Each structure stands twice: as structure tokens, then as C-alpha cells.
């Protein structure tokens, strides 16, 4: 029980630190620049992280973000073309709002999750349909890139 409390405390501290970073970067007009640079770094590091954490599908990625990162608890719904992941609460969003910070979603969730999912074999494309920043839930939709590309090719041939 103490270990679970320690993990939850660390997750809360990480969310607070992340919100502070976004707040500072936003106040100095650096958030957009840093977010773009981190996206490049996430893309470069993703294959190694997928191997390191032994991710095999997007469910593994979102489970990692739920259990280890701990900003949000992601629920998964299987779809015929991939998965849908939904979160109704986010510690990072709540702290960022309390600080009157800018939106932290791209820097700390959207870009890292999309990079990891794109590095899977087979690769998955993630679309952030909406975030908690502007709505009552965060929804990510995944599409298997191979299926998605095949569907695009079929449409082109029609």
C-alpha cells in the first residue's frame, strides 16, 4: 500500500513540475518552440523506447501513460479500425488550469504518445479528436497505418 501511495505522490509531483514548465515556457513565449523541438526528439527516440518498454500495440502505450506517467487514467475501446482511448480527468490539466498556464497537452501527451504509436510494428497513427483542455473528455483515436494506407490506396484507384 505504501508503494502505491509513493507512486501516486511521484505522479502528482511530476504533473506539478510539468505544469510549472509549461507555465514558465508560456510566459516567456517559448512553449511553441520547445514543443516543436521535443516533437522531433520524441520521434527520434520512439523506436528505442518502444523496444525498451516492450510496447507491441497502442494499448501498451496508453497503459504506460496511465500506470507510470499517471496524468490520466485511459480507458480503451476496441474498434474495427483500431482503438479509441478516453480520459475524463487529468492531473496535469487540472494543475495547469490552476496556474492559469497555457495548454500542456501537445508537449506532454499528444506528441510523445503519437511518436510511440508510430514506432510500433505495425505502426499506428494517433489522432487527438479532443482534449480535456477544451472539453469534458480527452479522446484519442488510433488507426493501423498499414490499414489506413491500404484504404487510401483503394480510394485512389476508384
ZIMO-V847982 format. One line per field, one symbol per residue. phi: phi as a letter, one per 20 degrees, with the letter a starting at -180 (. if undefined). A space follows every 10 residues. Layout:
BEGIN
phi: ???
END
This chain:
BEGIN
phi: .fffffffff ffffffffff fffffffdld ffffffffff fgffeffffg fgelfdbfgg fffgffeefm fceeddcfcf dqbcdccdbb ffffffffel effegffdcg ffffffffef dffcedcefa cfgdbebdcd ddcfffffff ffffffff
END
